[in-house]
């Protein structure tokens, strides 16, 4: 089932949804970021917290019926019906392209913990967030390419952590999660 009408902060843009955060959204992401602090082994040393939390705020705005459990559970962020959904946000400097990849970090051979993953790219200045789409854990593990830290992609990017990567073009539409 797809959303019939998008919330006002969203616009459709070539297979993605563009979220324009307001000051309340930025404040909410910042407050969550401050509350969490810097996690052990964080390779961004806490800088990615705002990106991750703004991705969550955008998701909540798109799916207000989602039940946030990320402060109690460490395998996923939200529950909608029987779906456990983990939000994966990355920062970027421009509009994501369909050949860019959506990533789930994990050790080789380890089963993904959530049963669905929703992908967001957040502009570095926090003025925009692209809701890229989603995929089931099964699809990511079956169709995604596993890359190790240090492996390059076909476009010159070097992966920073081990995990599964799937092209954005293979994700289900962001507005179709139900």
Sine and cosine of phi, psi and omega as CSV:
sin_phi,cos_phi,sin_psi,cos_psi,sin_omega,cos_omega
0.00,0.00,0.73,-0.68,-0.01,-1.00
-0.98,-0.22,0.42,-0.91,0.10,-0.99
-0.91,0.41,0.73,-0.68,0.02,-1.00
-0.98,0.21,-0.70,0.72,-0.02,-1.00
-0.77,-0.64,0.75,-0.66,0.00,-1.00
-0.98,0.19,0.54,-0.84,0.14,-0.99
-0.86,0.50,0.41,-0.91,-0.13,-0.99
-0.86,0.51,-0.42,0.91,-0.03,-1.00
-0.99,0.15,0.03,1.00,-0.05,-1.00
-0.92,-0.39,0.58,-0.81,0.16,-0.99
-0.72,-0.69,0.52,-0.85,0.04,-1.00
-0.99,0.16,0.67,-0.74,0.03,-1.00
-0.52,-0.85,0.98,-0.18,0.08,-1.00
0.62,0.78,0.93,0.36,0.08,-1.00
0.99,0.13,-0.04,1.00,0.00,-1.00
-0.76,-0.65,0.18,-0.98,0.15,-0.99
-0.92,-0.40,0.70,-0.71,0.04,-1.00
-0.98,-0.19,0.83,-0.55,0.03,-1.00
-0.97,-0.23,0.77,-0.63,0.07,-1.00
-0.94,-0.34,0.97,-0.24,-0.05,-1.00
-0.94,0.33,0.54,-0.84,0.10,-0.99
-0.99,-0.17,0.01,-1.00,-0.07,-1.00
-0.89,0.45,-0.55,0.84,0.04,-1.00
-0.91,0.40,-0.61,0.79,0.04,-1.00
-0.90,0.44,-0.69,0.72,0.01,-1.00
-0.90,0.43,-0.67,0.74,0.01,-1.00
-0.88,0.47,-0.70,0.71,0.01,-1.00
-0.87,0.49,-0.72,0.70,0.02,-1.00
-0.88,0.47,-0.67,0.74,0.00,-1.00
-0.90,0.43,-0.70,0.72,-0.01,-1.00
-0.89,0.45,-0.65,0.76,0.06,-1.00
-0.91,0.42,-0.65,0.76,-0.01,-1.00
-0.89,0.46,-0.71,0.70,0.01,-1.00
-0.90,0.43,-0.64,0.77,-0.01,-1.00
-0.90,0.43,-0.63,0.77,-0.04,-1.00
-0.95,0.33,-0.66,0.75,-0.08,-1.00
0.98,0.22,-0.19,-0.98,-0.02,-1.00
-1.00,-0.03,0.82,-0.58,-0.01,-1.00
-0.98,0.21,0.51,-0.86,0.07,-1.00
-0.87,0.49,0.57,-0.82,0.03,-1.00
0.91,0.41,0.32,0.95,0.03,-1.00
-0.95,0.31,0.89,-0.46,-0.01,-1.00
-0.98,0.21,-0.19,0.98,0.11,-0.99
-0.99,-0.13,-0.02,1.00,-0.02,-1.00
0.81,0.59,0.62,0.78,0.08,-1.00
1.00,-0.08,-0.19,0.98,-0.04,-1.00
-0.90,0.43,-0.55,0.84,-0.03,-1.00
-0.96,0.26,-0.12,0.99,-0.04,-1.00
-0.86,0.51,-0.72,0.69,-0.01,-1.00
-0.88,0.48,-0.66,0.76,0.03,-1.00
-0.86,0.51,-0.76,0.65,-0.02,-1.00
-0.89,0.46,-0.70,0.71,-0.03,-1.00
-0.95,0.30,-0.54,0.84,0.07,-1.00
-0.92,0.38,-0.58,0.82,0.11,-0.99
-0.87,0.49,-0.65,0.76,0.04,-1.00
-0.92,0.40,-0.68,0.73,0.01,-1.00
-0.88,0.47,-0.66,0.75,0.05,-1.00
-0.89,0.47,-0.69,0.73,0.02,-1.00
-0.87,0.50,-0.71,0.70,0.01,-1.00
-0.88,0.47,-0.56,0.83,0.02,-1.00
-0.94,0.35,-0.61,0.79,0.03,-1.00
-0.96,0.27,-0.60,0.80,-0.04,-1.00
-0.82,-0.57,0.97,0.26,-0.05,-1.00
-0.90,0.44,-0.32,0.95,0.02,-1.00
-0.98,0.18,-0.14,0.99,0.00,-1.00
-0.92,0.39,0.68,-0.74,0.01,-1.00
-0.99,-0.11,0.90,-0.43,-0.01,-1.00
-0.97,0.25,0.82,-0.58,0.03,-1.00
-0.80,-0.61,0.09,1.00,-0.08,-1.00
-0.88,0.47,-0.34,0.94,0.03,-1.00
-1.00,0.04,-0.08,1.00,-0.01,-1.00
-0.85,-0.53,-0.43,0.90,-0.10,-1.00
-0.86,-0.51,0.61,-0.79,-0.06,-1.00
-0.96,-0.28,0.06,1.00,-0.01,-1.00
-0.98,-0.21,-0.28,0.96,0.01,-1.00
-0.34,-0.94,0.23,-0.97,-0.09,-1.00
-0.97,-0.24,-0.52,0.85,-0.12,-0.99
-0.65,-0.76,0.34,-0.94,0.14,-0.99
-0.77,-0.64,0.77,-0.64,0.17,-0.99
-0.78,-0.63,0.92,-0.39,-0.06,-1.00
0.87,0.48,-0.84,-0.54,0.00,-1.00
-0.99,-0.14,0.08,1.00,-0.01,-1.00
-1.00,-0.02,0.78,-0.63,0.17,-0.98
-0.99,-0.13,0.87,-0.49,-0.15,-0.99
-0.89,-0.46,0.80,-0.61,0.09,-1.00
-0.96,-0.28,0.76,-0.65,0.00,-1.00
-1.00,-0.03,0.79,-0.61,0.01,-1.00
-0.89,-0.45,0.94,-0.35,-0.04,-1.00
-0.90,-0.44,0.65,-0.76,0.10,-0.99
-0.79,-0.61,0.45,-0.89,0.10,-0.99
-1.00,0.00,0.32,-0.95,-0.03,-1.00
-0.44,-0.90,0.22,-0.98,0.02,-1.00
-0.95,-0.31,-0.18,0.98,0.01,-1.00
-0.46,-0.89,-0.02,-1.00,-0.04,-1.00
-0.89,0.46,0.77,-0.64,0.03,-1.00
-0.90,0.43,0.57,-0.82,0.02,-1.00
-0.98,-0.21,0.45,-0.89,-0.05,-1.00
-0.85,0.53,-0.46,0.89,-0.01,-1.00
-0.99,0.11,-0.18,0.98,0.10,-1.00
-0.89,0.45,0.36,-0.93,-0.05,-1.00
-0.96,-0.29,0.48,-0.88,0.18,-0.98
-0.99,-0.16,0.67,-0.74,-0.17,-0.99
-0.79,-0.61,0.56,-0.83,0.14,-0.99
-0.78,-0.62,0.91,-0.41,-0.01,-1.00
-0.97,0.25,0.71,-0.71,0.07,-1.00
-0.17,-0.99,0.34,-0.94,0.05,-1.00
-0.97,0.26,0.50,-0.87,0.01,-1.00
-0.86,0.51,0.73,-0.69,0.04,-1.00
0.99,0.11,-0.12,0.99,-0.01,-1.00
-1.00,0.06,0.72,-0.70,0.03,-1.00
-0.96,0.28,0.65,-0.76,0.03,-1.00
-0.92,0.40,0.65,-0.76,-0.15,-0.99
-0.98,0.20,-0.67,0.75,0.00,-1.00
-1.00,0.09,0.28,-0.96,0.06,-1.00
-0.99,-0.15,-0.10,1.00,0.11,-0.99
-0.52,-0.85,0.51,-0.86,0.00,-1.00
-0.78,-0.63,0.74,-0.68,-0.01,-1.00
-0.90,-0.43,0.75,-0.66,-0.16,-0.99
-0.93,-0.38,0.69,-0.72,-0.05,-1.00
-0.71,-0.71,0.63,-0.78,0.18,-0.98
-0.90,-0.44,0.79,-0.61,-0.05,-1.00
-0.92,-0.38,0.80,-0.60,0.04,-1.00
-0.88,0.47,0.62,-0.79,-0.10,-1.00
-0.84,0.54,-0.47,0.88,0.02,-1.00
-1.00,-0.01,0.10,1.00,0.06,-1.00
0.90,0.43,0.36,0.93,0.00,-1.00
-1.00,0.01,-0.24,0.97,-0.02,-1.00
-0.50,-0.87,0.46,-0.89,0.14,-0.99
-0.63,-0.78,0.77,-0.63,0.03,-1.00
-0.99,-0.12,0.85,-0.53,0.06,-1.00
-1.00,0.05,0.97,-0.22,-0.18,-0.98
-0.97,0.22,-0.62,0.79,-0.05,-1.00
0.62,-0.78,-0.21,-0.98,-0.08,-1.00
-0.57,-0.82,0.26,-0.97,0.05,-1.00
-0.47,-0.88,0.44,-0.90,0.09,-1.00
-0.97,0.22,0.38,-0.93,0.06,-1.00
-0.87,0.49,-0.63,0.78,0.01,-1.00
-0.85,0.52,-0.72,0.69,0.00,-1.00
-0.90,0.43,-0.66,0.75,0.00,-1.00
-0.88,0.47,-0.70,0.72,-0.02,-1.00
-0.96,0.27,-0.50,0.87,-0.01,-1.00
-0.99,0.15,-0.72,0.70,-0.12,-0.99
-0.98,-0.22,-0.32,0.95,-0.03,-1.00
-0.96,0.29,0.37,-0.93,0.04,-1.00
-0.98,-0.19,0.78,-0.63,0.02,-1.00
-1.00,0.05,0.80,-0.60,0.02,-1.00
-0.83,-0.55,0.59,-0.81,0.07,-1.00
-1.00,-0.08,0.41,-0.91,0.07,-1.00
-0.80,0.60,0.75,-0.66,0.00,-1.00
1.00,-0.09,-0.27,0.96,0.05,-1.00
-0.94,0.35,0.62,-0.78,0.06,-1.00
-1.00,-0.04,0.39,-0.92,0.17,-0.99
-0.99,-0.15,-0.08,-1.00,-0.06,-1.00
-0.96,0.28,-0.13,0.99,-0.08,-1.00
-0.91,-0.41,0.16,0.99,0.06,-1.00
0.99,-0.10,-0.01,1.00,0.04,-1.00
-0.98,0.18,0.64,-0.77,0.06,-1.00
-0.94,-0.34,0.81,-0.59,-0.03,-1.00
-0.93,0.36,0.68,-0.74,-0.06,-1.00
-1.00,-0.06,-0.36,0.93,0.03,-1.00
-0.60,-0.80,0.33,-0.94,0.05,-1.00
-0.95,0.32,0.57,-0.82,0.08,-1.00
0.27,-0.96,-0.01,-1.00,0.02,-1.00
-1.00,-0.01,0.60,-0.80,-0.02,-1.00
-0.70,-0.72,0.72,-0.69,-0.02,-1.00
-0.71,-0.71,0.67,-0.74,0.00,-1.00
-0.87,0.49,0.61,-0.79,0.03,-1.00
-0.82,0.58,-0.58,0.81,-0.02,-1.00
-0.88,0.47,-0.31,0.95,-0.01,-1.00
-1.00,-0.09,0.01,1.00,0.01,-1.00
-0.98,0.18,0.43,-0.90,0.14,-0.99
-0.96,0.27,0.46,-0.89,-0.03,-1.00
-0.85,0.52,0.61,-0.79,-0.05,-1.00
-0.85,0.53,-0.55,0.83,-0.08,-1.00
-1.00,0.02,0.17,0.98,-0.09,-1.00
-0.96,-0.29,0.12,0.99,-0.04,-1.00
-0.99,0.17,0.86,-0.51,0.05,-1.00
-0.50,-0.87,0.00,0.00,0.00,0.00
